[in-house]
Amino acid sequence: MMKIVAVIAFLLLLPTPLRAGATIVGAGSQSCSAWTNRTKNAIVKGAFESWVMGFVSGLNVSGDREIVGGGDYTAIVAWMDQRCRSRPTDQIGIAALDLAMELAGNAAKR
């Protein structure tokens, strides 16, 4: 858990242009507006949602503490839906990182 908190703290301290310049590959490199429109195509929907689940799962496995709380798929997708509606120009990967930070914060309280 401490590794995740340290990484998150480091990323939060970076200036926005450096954070925005980080390389995100795959579906995570797409915009949040693409996430919001994903339901129009089942393949895109599956690819985007799988990318987010894999990203969060990867952070979960790399940490010292369980952050996903059992892996509520529906809750994660709903969180991403809300986040991407509110900031459609952000990358899916940046939104997923914000999700992971919130999950890590919640896990630290448990």
TIROMAR-305156 format. One record per residue: residue in one letter; x negated, z, y negated of N, C-alpha, C in turn. Coordinates in steps of 0.1 Angstrom, whole numbers, plus 5000, padded with zeros to 4 digits. Each point is the difference from the previous one (the first is absolute). Layout:
<nodes>
AXZYXZYXZY;...
</nodes>
This chain:
<nodes>
M499250005012500850004988499150004987;M499050075001499150014988499449874997;K499749915010499549874997501049924993;I501350015004501049924993500250054986;V500050134998500250054986498849964992;A498850005005498849964992500149854996;V500449925010500149864997501149974989;I501150075002501149984991499650054986;A499450124999499550054987499049904994;F499149955008499149904994500749884995;L500949955007500849884996500850034987;L500550124999500850034988499150014988;L498750035002499150024989499549864995;L500149905008499549874996500949944989;P499449934990500849944990500949895006;T501149984995501049915005499449865003;P499249944991499549875003499149995013;L499250115003499350005012500850015012;R501050094999501050025011500749875003;A500549944990500749875001499249895006;G498650014998499149905004499650025015;A500450115006499650025014500749895009;T499249965010500549895009501050055010;I501249955000501050035010500349875007;V499950015013500249875008501450015008;G500449885004501249995008501350024991;A501050045006501350024993499950094988;G499150105001499850104989499549944987;S499549875001499549944988501249934992;Q501150005006501249934993500650104990;S500849954991500650084990501250085005;C500350104993501250085004501349924998;S500049904992501249924999500249925013;A498949965006500049945013500650095011;W499650134999500550115009501550004998;T500550014988501450014997500849885006;N499449885000500649885005499849975014;R499350095007499649985014501249995010;T501150054996501250005009500649875002;K499649904992500549865001499449935012;N498950055005499449945012499550105010;A500550005012499850105010498550015003;I499349895000498550005003499350074989;V500349974988499350064988500350155000;K501350035002500450145001499250085010;G499949955012499250065010498650024997;A499449894994498650004996499750114990;F500850004989499850094989500250155005;E501050025007500350145005498950055010;S499649905009498950045009498750034993;W499749924989498850034993500050144994;V501150034994500150144994499950115010;M500749985012499950105010498650015006;G499349895001498650005005499150074990;F500249974987499250064990500150154999;V501350045000500250155000499550065013;S500349945011499550055013498550015000;G499349904995498550004999499550124992;L500650034989499750114992500250135007;N501250005007500350125008499050035011;V499649905007499050025011498750044994;S499649954989498750024994499850144994;G501250074998499950134994500050125009;D499850114995500050125008501450065002;R501049964993501350055001501149895001;E501050035008501149915001500749984987;I500149884994500749984987501349935002;V500349945011501249925001501250085005;G499850125004501150095004500949955011;G499449945010500849945011500349854998;G499749944989500149864998501449954998;D500750054990501449964997499949864994;Y500249905008499949854996501049974989;T501250055002501149974990499650064986;A499550125000499750074988498849934993;I499049965008498949934994500449874993;V500949925007500549884995500850024987;A500850105001500950044988499150044988;W498950075002499150044990499449884994;M499549915008499449874995501049924993;D501249995004501149934993500150054986;Q500250134999500250064987498749984991;R498950025005498749984993499849864995;C500349915009499849854996501049954990;R501250065001501049964990499650054986;S499450124999499650064988498749934994;R499249955008498749944995499749875008;P500849894997500049885008498749924999;T499150024990498849934999498850065007;D500250135005498950065007499949935014;Q498850025006499849955014500750095010;I500449955011500650085010499050115005;G498749965000499050105005499850114990;I500249984987499950114990501250095002;A501249945002501250085002499850085013;A499449945010499850085013499050114998;L499049984992499150114997500750114993;D500849974990500850104994500950085010;L500649935009500850065010499150105009;A498849955003499150095008499650124993;M499849994987499750114991501150105000;E501249954999501250095000500150075014;L499949925010500050065014499050115002;A498849974995498950105002500350124992;G500549994988500450114992501150095007;N501049935006501050075007499550075012;A499049935007499450065012499250134996;A499450004989499250114995500950124998;K501249984997501050114997500550065013;R499949935011500650055012499150105007;
</nodes>
